[in-house]
Amino acid sequence: MHLIPLPALADNYIWLLHDDRGNAAVVDPGDAAVVEHALAARRLQLRAILLTHHHPDHVGGALALRERHAVPVYAPVDARIEATTVALTDGSWVELASPQLRLQVIAIPGHTRSHIAYAGDGLLLSGDTLFSLGCGRLFEGTPAQMLASLERLATLPPDTLVCAGHEYTAANGRFAHTIDPHNPALQARLQEVTGLRAQQLPTLPVELARERACNPFLRVDSEAVIDWCRQQGHAATDRVDRFAALRAAKDGFR
């Protein structure tokens, strides 16, 4: 299986998965033209579309691709997603024969109320919930929901490759450094990210174990986050409050 992040729009990634027989699936195709170009350049046949949530930059190209290629569109139960042919709920499975994939559906509300992730075959397609060194904004959910969603994802095997929906790692890293400046795992990741972006290369995918070690939103119980909360005048006794303080600070971070 080949895994390719296709840059799209301002900073999105459309994830292309294909086998050596020319069969492909795409995740969150916000731009149909980007997908069509990638398919043609690699001589691939589109077999399936997977969607994580309803935002236009993730679903914008799905209907056109479905109509042109006559493929199923897997998506969460949400009337706002027009292209859906197979509606998914927590614990469902997506099983494709070509390319051969078996992915479990994980409900992860927070960024949106119906957001889902796909996990399996060593991959986590996390949409806009878990980013490298960060997490998504809370547009429709609560801090408690988002924290619970992130912690569900964090229980996946440590070698799972996180495939997020945006190239936000450098900006997330600048914020993370203000929270946990003495974390050697974070320092190493920031150095790597600087080198990759200088070459205009993706910072994704990244192993989940590395995110556990340096993503502050997965480390709300760490001494670094607790100390930061106290320094900012936040009560540090409640873990949801700590997460909410982190997310609010990131929202206003420049």
C-alpha positions in Angstrom: 0.0 0.0 0.0 1.3 3.4 -0.9 0.3 6.4 1.2 0.6 9.9 -0.4 -0.5 13.3 1.1 -1.8 15.4 -1.8 -1.5 19.2 -1.0 -4.8 21.0 -1.7 -6.4 24.4 -1.2 -4.4 26.5 1.3 -3.0 23.9 3.6 -5.1 20.7 3.3 -3.9 17.2 2.7 -6.1 14.8 0.7 -4.8 11.3 1.5 -4.3 9.0 -1.5 -3.9 5.3 -0.8 -3.2 3.0 -3.7 -1.9 -0.5 -4.4 0.5 -1.7 -7.1 -2.5 -2.8 -9.3 -3.7 0.7 -9.9 -6.5 0.8 -7.3 -6.9 3.8 -5.2 -9.0 5.4 -2.4 -8.9 9.0 -1.3 -9.7 10.6 2.1 -11.3 14.0 2.4 -11.1 15.2 -1.2 -11.7 18.9 -0.8 -10.6 19.6 -4.4 -11.6 17.1 -7.1 -9.1 18.5 -9.6 -6.2 17.6 -7.3 -7.4 14.1 -7.1 -8.0 13.7 -10.8 -4.5 15.0 -11.5 -3.0 12.5 -9.1 -5.0 9.6 -10.5 -4.0 10.4 -14.1 -0.3 11.0 -13.2 -0.1 7.6 -11.5 -2.5 5.7 -13.8 -4.8 4.8 -11.0 -8.5 3.9 -10.8 -10.5 5.5 -8.0 -12.4 2.8 -6.0 -13.7 4.6 -2.9 -13.9 8.0 -1.1 -13.7 8.3 2.6 -14.9 11.5 4.5 -14.2 12.4 8.1 -16.5 15.4 8.6 -18.7 17.9 6.7 -16.5 20.9 6.3 -16.3 22.1 2.6 -12.5 21.9 2.5 -12.8 18.1 3.2 -15.9 17.2 1.1 -15.9 19.8 -1.6 -14.7 17.5 -4.4 -16.5 14.3 -3.2 -19.7 14.6 -5.2 -17.9 15.4 -8.5 -15.6 12.4 -8.0 -18.4 10.1 -7.1 -20.4 11.1 -10.2 -17.4 10.7 -12.5 -16.0 7.4 -11.1 -19.2 5.8 -9.8 -17.6 4.9 -6.4 -19.0 4.6 -2.9 -18.6 7.5 -0.6 -18.2 6.6 3.1 -19.0 9.3 5.6 -20.4 9.9 9.1 -24.2 10.2 9.5 -24.7 13.9 8.8 -27.3 15.4 6.5 -24.8 18.2 5.6 -22.7 15.7 3.6 -24.5 15.5 0.2 -22.2 12.9 -1.4 -22.6 10.1 1.1 -23.6 6.6 -0.2 -22.5 4.6 2.9 -23.3 6.3 6.3 -21.0 5.2 9.1 -21.4 5.1 12.9 -19.0 4.4 15.8 -17.6 0.9 15.6 -18.4 0.4 11.9 -15.8 -1.0 9.5 -14.9 0.0 6.0 -13.5 -3.0 4.2 -12.2 -2.5 0.7 -11.0 -5.3 -1.6 -9.2 -3.0 -4.1 -7.1 -1.4 -2.6 -7.2 -3.8 0.3 -8.0 -1.9 3.4 -9.8 -2.6 6.6 -10.5 0.5 8.7 -12.5 0.9 11.9 -14.7 3.9 12.3 -14.1 5.9 15.5 -16.5 8.6 16.5 -14.5 11.6 17.7 -16.9 14.6 18.3 -15.4 18.0 19.2 -14.3 19.7 16.0 -17.7 18.9 14.7 -20.5 16.9 16.3 -20.3 14.0 13.7 -16.6 13.9 13.1 -15.1 10.4 12.6 -11.7 8.9 12.2 -10.6 5.8 10.3 -8.0 3.5 11.9 -6.4 0.3 10.7 -3.6 -1.2 8.7 -1.2 0.9 10.8 -2.9 4.2 9.8 -5.0 6.8 11.6 -6.9 9.1 9.3 -7.8 11.8 11.8 -9.2 14.6 9.8 -9.3 17.8 11.8 -9.3 16.3 15.3 -5.7 15.2 15.9 -3.0 17.2 14.2 0.8 16.8 14.6 1.6 18.9 17.8 -2.0 20.1 18.0 -5.7 19.4 17.7 -8.7 20.9 15.9 -10.8 23.9 17.0 -14.0 23.3 18.9 -16.7 24.4 16.4 -19.5 22.2 17.5 -18.3 20.2 20.5 -17.2 20.8 24.1 -13.7 20.5 25.6 -14.8 17.4 27.4 -15.8 15.8 24.1 -12.6 16.7 22.3 -10.4 15.5 25.2 -12.3 12.2 25.2 -11.9 11.9 21.4 -8.2 12.6 21.5 -7.7 10.1 24.3 -9.5 7.4 22.3 -7.1 8.0 19.4 -4.1 8.0 21.8 -4.9 4.4 22.8 -4.1 3.1 19.3 -0.8 1.2 18.8 2.2 3.5 19.2 3.5 2.8 15.7 0.3 4.0 14.1 0.9 6.7 11.5 -1.1 9.8 12.1 -2.5 11.2 8.8 -4.1 14.5 9.6 -6.1 16.8 7.3 -3.8 19.9 7.4 -0.2 21.0 7.3 -0.3 22.8 10.6 2.7 21.3 12.3 5.1 24.3 12.3 2.5 26.7 13.8 1.3 24.0 16.3 4.9 23.5 17.2 5.5 27.1 18.0 2.6 27.0 20.4 3.7 23.7 21.9 7.1 25.1 22.7 5.5 27.8 24.8 3.8 25.1 26.9 6.6 22.6 27.2 9.9 24.3 26.2 12.2 21.7 27.9 10.7 18.6 26.3 13.5 16.9 24.3 11.0 15.0 22.2 9.4 18.2 21.2 12.7 19.9 20.5 13.7 17.0 18.2 10.3 17.2 16.4 10.6 20.9 15.9 14.0 20.6 14.4 12.8 17.9 12.0 9.7 20.0 11.0 11.9 23.0 10.3 14.1 20.9 7.9 11.1 19.4 6.2 9.3 22.6 5.6 12.4 24.3 4.4 12.3 21.7 1.6 8.6 22.1 1.1 8.1 18.5 2.3 5.1 17.2 4.3 5.5 16.8 8.1 3.0 14.0 7.9 2.5 11.1 8.5 4.0 10.9 12.0 4.0 8.0 14.5 1.5 8.3 17.2 4.2 7.5 19.8 5.9 10.7 18.9 2.7 12.7 19.3 2.1 11.2 22.7 5.6 12.4 23.7 5.3 16.0 22.6 1.8 17.1 21.6 0.5 19.1 24.6 -3.1 18.2 23.8 -2.3 14.6 24.5 -0.3 15.5 27.6 -2.9 17.3 29.8 -1.7 15.3 32.8 2.0 16.1 32.3 3.8 18.3 34.8 4.6 20.7 32.0 0.9 21.4 31.2 0.0 21.5 34.9 2.7 24.0 35.6 1.8 26.1 32.6 -1.9 26.3 33.7 -0.8 27.5 37.2 1.5 30.1 35.7 -1.4 31.4 33.5 -3.7 31.6 36.6 -5.9 28.6 35.6 -7.0 26.1 38.2 -4.9 23.0 37.4 -6.9 20.4 39.4 -9.4 19.4 36.6 -8.0 17.8 33.5 -10.9 19.0 31.3 -10.2 22.5 32.5 -6.5 22.1 31.6 -7.4 21.0 28.1 -9.9 23.9 27.7 -7.2 26.4 28.8 -4.8 25.0 26.3 -7.3 25.1 23.5 -8.4 28.7 24.3 -4.7 29.8 24.4 -4.1 28.2 21.1 -7.1 29.9 19.6 -5.6 33.3 20.4 -2.0 32.3 19.7 -0.1 34.3 17.0 
